[in-house]
Amino acid sequence: MSAADHTSHRRGWLKGALASLGAIALSGCEQITNSPTVLKALESAEGLTRRAQRLILSPGQLAPEYAERDISPVFKANGSTDPQDEAYLTHVANGFQDWRLKIDGLVAHPMTLSLADLRARPARTQITRHDCVEGWSCIGKWTGAPLADLIREAGLKPDAKYLVFHCMDTLGGSADSPDHEASRYYESIALADVFHPQSLLAYEMNGQPLGVPHGAPLRLRVERHLGYKQAKYIERIEAVASLDKLHGGKGGYWPDRGYEWYAGI
Amino acid sequence: MSTSDPGAPPLKIYRHTLLTRITHAFNALSLLVLLLSGLNIFMAEPALFVGQAVRWDQPVLQISALRTADDRLIGATTIGGHRFITTGLLGVSNDAMGQPQNRTWPRWLTLPVYRDLATARRWHFFFAWLLVINGAAYLAWNTWKRHIQNDLWPTRADLAAIPRSVIDHLLLRHPVGWEATRYNVLQKLAYLAVIVVLVPGMVLTGLTMSPGMDAALPVLPWAFGGRQTARTIHFIFAWSLVAFFIIHMVEMVLAGPLNEIGSILTGWYRVPQAHKPAKVSEADQ
């Protein structure tokens, strides 16, 4: 073996040693980062964030609103953008003529409304910024029925704490798989957001009927929250006392998959 | 020269209070976790924009993976319209099996090592709270005790000495004796930049990305020129902190790593003694 061979051999060994040290460090880190106890501890910050924001946010405080000229020329559609669920496709085919919104659960007067019923109600229009959890934002104009009026009309029972939005789309699961229902989209909000003036059941976007990519015929707008709270393709609103019994128990499709239920951050 | 000579610097000084040492440790840990989890979060939208909303065709910076005709992956980084090939580091790097993968950052730069926005956010916000509580304790205590005003705020004489200090740093000249018991002007300015500009700026631009905070404090998105601009500043400040960290480590090694690490752990700093000048001055007298 020549000196050069030795050197390159040594270098190879050093490289290998460094790489394996790195791998050990990484796997050590992975043991910590994958530990359920650690992840549970990290989740405690969500309660702190929620309480801190609720403390400084007065109930009626509005999310910033923008001018017509600020509307994004390209508003990205994310999550489900073209649901293939059979019932939904039927509604699309006949222009949502037979679609009805149900409001039930812990309410005094359950309601069933058609799109025409919703459009006949007093409306609110707002130009707001949609903030995706991924980091991007788009500005759009939303027109819809204020949620507060509808829920006052339905009359919440005293033990109702949340509204759950049941959607017609399934995300990430194929329509014929056995766990199809497990991938059905849903979201939920607290009463503080139910009675917020900007909380809308939107049926129009940028002056046009809501398109399929953005949640036709009806989507939620809760402007002080991230995009995944803005449930699309809504067919039922249920008032509940607890979120534990629904799907994964965390109150939403993405919260069941590790995202914060409180989406103000 | 006797030990009672008032002209000689002490052998050891108590440089860092207990609170400074504890907050320094938590600060270092928080910033490391925030950087690595922040880079994982960035992978969900590996581009930067200015304004409130994104203009998809006008990214300030974009890191992406391209597939060639012969099915190879190429990492590309675009800054202000100029594209650089960054395969191996940005855009495309190897997975655990050594296979090229579409990844904004290499595995060793993200927490968790795999792409996971939900978990990265959990890490990020937990340590963001730790950083804020820790930083508030540091700032409140050290303003109250006038440590920041007395030891970090540059004096007029300090500012006049900037050119000399720049030369000293470039020549790797380190102070000895009394000089070593106080921070030099560049050091003061660097620490102040971190304490007053970069870390508070990280917190404020971070809060600006929160839709709840923008409703509570509409001045935030206004002050930073929009949510997307705030995100861009957040990114630039993060890498500025990395740059500070690298210089901080280089200076620590040059100034005597054992003494420096010892002082940030125990508080006690051994003052580098000037051998020759002491003798010269004796001879002169």
Interface residues (C-beta under 8 A of the other chain):
Chain A: G22 L26 C29 E30 T33 N34 L39 A41 L42 E43 S44 A45 E46 L48 T49 Q53 I56 L57 Q61 L62 A63 P64 Y66 D70 S72 P73 V74 K76 R129 D131 C132 V133 E134 G135 W136 S137 C138 I139 E223 R224 H225 L226 W254 R257 G258 Y259 E260 A263 G264 I265
Chain B: I41 F42 A44 E45 F49 Q52 A53 V54 R55 W56 R107 W108 L111 P112 V113 D116 L117 A118 T119 R121 R122 W123 F125 F126 A128 W129 M209 S210 P211 G212 M213 D214 A215 A216 L217 P218 P221 R227 Q228 R231
